[in-house]
Amino acid sequence: MSSIKEIKKARLKKLENIRKAGINPYPSKANRTHTCQEAIDGFEKLAEEKNELVLVGRLRTVRGHGGSTFSDIEDGFGRLQVYFKRDELGEKKYKFFQDNFDVGDFIEVKGTLFLTKKKEKTLLVQDYRILSKGLVPLPEKWHGLKDVEERFRKRYLDLIMNKDVRDKFLARSRIIKTIRDFLEKNGFIEVETPILQMIPGGALARPFKTHLNALNLDLYLRIAPELYLKRLLIGGFEKVYEIGRCFRNEGLDVTHNPDFTMLEFYWAYADYEDLMKLTEEMFEMFDFKRPFKRIEFLELGKNDEEVKEKIKEINNPTFIINHPTEISPLAKQIDNDSKKVARFQLVAGGLELVNAFSELNDPLEQDKRFKEQEKVREKGDEEAQRYDKDFIEALEYGMPPAAGWGMGLDRLIALLTDSHSLREAILFPLMKPK
């Protein structure tokens, strides 16, 4: 078996041959008339009328038999067999294909459709053109790699070799679109808030720190968009949402990645009971059956760590409600109970999917909670909520009663696509270099 180095040397020679023939091996444009799937779906009519098609895609197989060569080409929509026939192309053009084209090359083919003797839908090639010459071979065995992390490091190969992986990320796109449509149908508008922040807030997490040279200013990558979205409630918007990347300088495991996609929305004049109803309605789109079970936080454990362990055992969608005030510095207390806040987590499949609560809008109480968090931070807790003077000032202008909701989209997508790890649901998860 030839080494990668030898194969690359041979392919570089083929590249040179293509250039010597006066052909650009990397043209800037293709002339596609149909996708492979359109050719398949419209096959009967296109074949009967002998319509000339131009298809493009990557060569996935090349099977030569004397004056006949069958290949499969694959584009972003499907895969189709194409037939290179010496009598159709002429000796010179046929041999040029055989001598200089390889599996992995991108190609443009022009021709008409027909059915082979084995009843396979096929394009008879009347002309062809190189679109991109590949210099190294595609892997022969990829799906069964023992080093699963190699699939994440070289996701482009994972996508080429595994249709189920491509399908997973197509599903991701559809899931996010479905959620966007749902929120907009319910009157929410999409907004964008700063990723670079002077004070990281909105969650209990350790931030990434960076520096802005132009202003000689230390900044942080956001851990959540929460405090800016609340400023929009103060400014007069009643229903806002944001889908964007957040960054937390924490460990990596099957449910955590340092950068991840967060969905947060805020709803003026609503409380966490309204949010639970809306959450059930949203998740019903993904075949979750309502009503969801409700469990008090303290029924699961005395602290956040004990509850996290119990969460791993919960499979059916469950609201964990009414958390202790000391671990919820941005949530509103339940009426007549200063020890609990009006908060819930939605748990399913052993994962915390949603964190939501009635928002604290009392500037004096928020000031007090921030100061308590600063004391915790001074004792060494780098995840404690920072004191945000500007946010307190904004609250002093008045924020309507409101409820806020946050979800790590990667976790939902991992659950819905039956992925064993968050990294399976993120196109390019952070990986330690080899």
ZAMARGU-4260 file (C-alpha; in steps of 0.2 Angstrom, whole numbers, plus 5000, padded with zeros to 4 digits):
<rodrens>
0) 5000/5000/5000 | 5007/5017/4995 | 5010/5030/5009 | 5001/5046/5010 | 5018/5055/5004
5) 5019/5044/4989 | 5000/5047/4985 | 5002/5065/4987 | 5017/5065/4975 | 5007/5056/4962
10) 4993/5068/4963 | 5004/5083/4962 | 5010/5075/4946 | 4992/5074/4940 | 4990/5092/4945
15) 5005/5097/4934 | 4997/5087/4919 | 4981/5096/4921 | 4990/5113/4921 | 5001/5108/4906
20) 4985/5104/4896 | 4980/5122/4898 | 4966/5118/4911 | 4964/5128/4927 | 4962/5115/4941
25) 4954/5127/4953 | 4941/5137/4942 | 4931/5151/4952 | 4914/5146/4946 | 4904/5130/4941
30) 4889/5130/4929 | 4877/5118/4938 | 4859/5116/4931 | 4853/5103/4944 | 4858/5096/4960
35) 4860/5077/4961 | 4844/5076/4971 | 4834/5086/4958 | 4841/5074/4945 | 4835/5059/4955
40) 4818/5067/4959 | 4815/5072/4941 | 4823/5058/4933 | 4808/5051/4922 | 4804/5067/4914
45) 4822/5073/4912 | 4827/5056/4904 | 4812/5055/4893 | 4815/5073/4886 | 4834/5069/4885
50) 4837/5086/4894 | 4856/5091/4895 | 4861/5092/4914 | 4876/5099/4922 | 4880/5092/4939
55) 4894/5095/4951 | 4901/5087/4966 | 4915/5076/4974 | 4920/5060/4966 | 4916/5047/4979
60) 4920/5031/4968 | 4929/5027/4952 | 4927/5010/4944 | 4935/5008/4927 | 4932/4993/4915
65) 4941/4995/4899 | 4931/5008/4889 | 4919/5011/4903 | 4921/5020/4920 | 4907/5022/4932
70) 4908/5034/4946 | 4898/5042/4960 | 4897/5060/4963 | 4891/5068/4978 | 4885/5086/4981
75) 4877/5094/4997 | 4860/5087/4992 | 4863/5069/4986 | 4873/5056/4976 | 4871/5050/4958
80) 4880/5038/4947 | 4889/5045/4932 | 4895/5035/4917 | 4911/5040/4907 | 4911/5030/4891
85) 4926/5031/4879 | 4915/5030/4863 | 4905/5045/4870 | 4920/5056/4875 | 4933/5050/4863
90) 4949/5041/4867 | 4959/5057/4872 | 4947/5064/4884 | 4942/5047/4891 | 4961/5043/4894
95) 4964/5061/4902 | 4950/5057/4915 | 4957/5040/4919 | 4975/5046/4921 | 4972/5062/4931
100) 4956/5061/4941 | 4955/5053/4958 | 4942/5050/4972 | 4940/5066/4982 | 4942/5078/4967
105) 4927/5090/4963 | 4921/5088/4946 | 4908/5096/4934 | 4899/5084/4922 | 4888/5087/4908
110) 4876/5074/4900 | 4859/5065/4899 | 4851/5053/4911 | 4847/5035/4908 | 4844/5019/4917
115) 4857/5005/4917 | 4853/4987/4914 | 4853/4986/4933 | 4840/4999/4934 | 4851/5012/4942
120) 4848/5031/4938 | 4864/5037/4929 | 4871/5052/4920 | 4880/5048/4903 | 4894/5060/4903
125) 4896/5070/4887 | 4909/5082/4894 | 4918/5085/4911 | 4928/5098/4920 | 4939/5098/4935
130) 4933/5110/4949 | 4946/5106/4962 | 4960/5094/4963 | 4962/5084/4979 | 4980/5081/4984
135) 4978/5069/4998 | 4966/5053/4998 | 4951/5052/5008 | 4952/5040/5023 | 4947/5022/5019
140) 4941/5019/5037 | 4934/5033/5047 | 4918/5029/5056 | 4926/5016/5067 | 4941/5026/5072
145) 4947/5021/5089 | 4953/5039/5092 | 4936/5047/5092 | 4943/5064/5096 | 4952/5063/5078
150) 4934/5065/5071 | 4932/5081/5080 | 4949/5088/5076 | 4946/5084/5058 | 4927/5087/5057
155) 4928/5091/5038 | 4933/5073/5035 | 4919/5067/5048 | 4906/5076/5037 | 4913/5069/5021
160) 4913/5051/5027 | 4898/5050/5038 | 4881/5055/5031 | 4873/5053/5049 | 4885/5066/5055
165) 4880/5078/5041 | 4862/5074/5045 | 4864/5078/5063 | 4870/5096/5059 | 4856/5098/5047
170) 4844/5093/5061 | 4853/5106/5072 | 4849/5120/5059 | 4831/5115/5058 | 4829/5114/5077
175) 4836/5132/5079 | 4825/5138/5065 | 4810/5130/5073 | 4814/5138/5090 | 4816/5155/5081
180) 4799/5153/5072 | 4791/5149/5089 | 4798/5164/5098 | 4794/5176/5084 | 4776/5169/5083
185) 4774/5173/5101 | 4779/5191/5099 | 4798/5190/5103 | 4810/5200/5093 | 4828/5195/5090
190) 4842/5206/5097 | 4861/5206/5098 | 4871/5211/5114 | 4889/5213/5118 | 4901/5198/5118
195) 4915/5209/5125 | 4910/5215/5142 | 4918/5225/5156 | 4910/5215/5169 | 4905/5197/5166
200) 4887/5194/5173 | 4871/5184/5171 | 4878/5168/5178 | 4889/5160/5191 | 4904/5155/5180
205) 4923/5159/5178 | 4925/5171/5163 | 4939/5172/5150 | 4949/5188/5151 | 4956/5198/5136
210) 4963/5215/5133 | 4958/5229/5122 | 4974/5238/5116 | 4965/5253/5109 | 4958/5259/5126
215) 4971/5249/5137 | 4956/5241/5144 | 4954/5223/5152 | 4938/5215/5145 | 4929/5198/5147
220) 4920/5187/5135 | 4902/5186/5140 | 4896/5171/5151 | 4878/5176/5147 | 4868/5190/5139
225) 4856/5192/5153 | 4861/5209/5160 | 4861/5217/5143 | 4844/5209/5139 | 4837/5216/5155
230) 4843/5233/5150 | 4832/5232/5135 | 4817/5228/5146 | 4821/5244/5155 | 4822/5253/5138
235) 4805/5248/5133 | 4806/5232/5124 | 4794/5219/5131 | 4799/5203/5123 | 4817/5200/5117
240) 4828/5185/5113 | 4846/5181/5108 | 4854/5166/5101 | 4873/5168/5102 | 4890/5161/5108
245) 4894/5162/5127 | 4911/5158/5135 | 4915/5150/5152 | 4932/5146/5157 | 4927/5129/5165
250) 4931/5110/5162 | 4927/5100/5147 | 4916/5085/5148 | 4902/5077/5140 | 4890/5091/5145
255) 4902/5106/5144 | 4912/5115/5131 | 4921/5132/5135 | 4911/5141/5121 | 4893/5136/5118
260) 4877/5142/5110 | 4865/5150/5122 | 4847/5155/5119 | 4840/5168/5131 | 4823/5177/5131
265) 4815/5190/5142 | 4796/5193/5144 | 4790/5208/5153 | 4774/5207/5164 | 4776/5188/5165
270) 4782/5177/5179 | 4790/5160/5180 | 4773/5151/5180 | 4770/5159/5163 | 4787/5153/5157
275) 4784/5135/5163 | 4768/5135/5152 | 4777/5143/5137 | 4792/5130/5140 | 4779/5115/5139
280) 4772/5123/5123 | 4789/5125/5115 | 4795/5107/5120 | 4780/5099/5114 | 4786/5103/5096
285) 4800/5091/5100 | 4788/5077/5106 | 4790/5081/5124 | 4773/5076/5132 | 4765/5089/5144
290) 4762/5092/5158 | 4779/5091/5165 | 4782/5084/5183 | 4787/5097/5196 | 4799/5094/5210
295) 4805/5106/5224 | 4824/5110/5223 | 4826/5105/5242 | 4817/5088/5239 | 4832/5083/5228
300) 4846/5089/5240 | 4852/5102/5252 | 4864/5111/5240 | 4868/5113/5221 | 4880/5099/5220
305) 4868/5086/5227 | 4855/5092/5215 | 4867/5090/5200 | 4870/5072/5205 | 4851/5069/5206
310) 4848/5078/5189 | 4858/5064/5181 | 4845/5051/5186 | 4830/5061/5179 | 4825/5056/5162
315) 4807/5062/5159 | 4805/5081/5157 | 4804/5088/5175 | 4804/5106/5182 | 4815/5108/5197
320) 4807/5123/5206 | 4810/5136/5220 | 4828/5137/5223 | 4838/5144/5238 | 4840/5163/5237
325) 4859/5162/5240 | 4862/5152/5224 | 4851/5163/5213 | 4857/5181/5215 | 4847/5188/5200
330) 4830/5179/5204 | 4815/5187/5213 | 4810/5179/5229 | 4794/5170/5231 | 4781/5181/5240
335) 4782/5179/5259 | 4797/5167/5258 | 4814/5176/5258 | 4824/5159/5258 | 4817/5154/5241
340) 4816/5162/5223 | 4804/5159/5209 | 4816/5149/5198 | 4815/5133/5189 | 4827/5121/5179
345) 4820/5110/5166 | 4828/5093/5166 | 4827/5079/5154 | 4837/5064/5149 | 4849/5067/5164
350) 4853/5085/5157 | 4849/5102/5164 | 4842/5110/5148 | 4834/5127/5154 | 4837/5139/5169
355) 4823/5152/5171 | 4815/5163/5184 | 4805/5178/5189 | 4818/5192/5187 | 4823/5203/5202
360) 4819/5221/5198 | 4821/5229/5215 | 4837/5239/5213 | 4840/5240/5232 | 4838/5221/5234
365) 4849/5218/5218 | 4862/5229/5226 | 4862/5219/5242 | 4863/5203/5232 | 4878/5209/5222
370) 4887/5214/5237 | 4884/5197/5245 | 4891/5189/5229 | 4907/5200/5230 | 4910/5194/5248
375) 4909/5176/5241 | 4921/5181/5227 | 4934/5189/5240 | 4934/5172/5248 | 4941/5164/5232
380) 4925/5159/5222 | 4929/5165/5204 | 4912/5160/5198 | 4903/5172/5210 | 4892/5186/5202
385) 4902/5202/5200 | 4895/5219/5206 | 4888/5228/5191 | 4886/5247/5195 | 4879/5252/5178
390) 4866/5238/5179 | 4861/5244/5196 | 4859/5262/5190 | 4849/5255/5175 | 4837/5246/5187
395) 4835/5262/5197 | 4826/5269/5182 | 4813/5255/5184 | 4812/5238/5176 | 4794/5230/5173
400) 4790/5214/5182 | 4798/5201/5170 | 4803/5183/5168 | 4819/5177/5160 | 4824/5160/5152
405) 4840/5153/5146 | 4845/5136/5138 | 4861/5129/5131 | 4856/5124/5113 | 4870/5112/5111
410) 4863/5101/5125 | 4845/5101/5118 | 4852/5096/5101 | 4863/5083/5109 | 4847/5075/5117
415) 4836/5077/5102 | 4850/5069/5090 | 4854/5055/5103 | 4872/5061/5104 | 4882/5054/5119
420) 4892/5070/5120 | 4890/5089/5118 | 4905/5088/5106 | 4895/5077/5094 | 4882/5092/5093
425) 4895/5106/5090 | 4903/5107/5073 | 4920/5112/5079 | 4922/5108/5098 | 4938/5114/5107
430) 4951/5100/5107 | 4968/5099/5115 | 4981/5099/5102 | 4990/5083/5099
</rodrens>
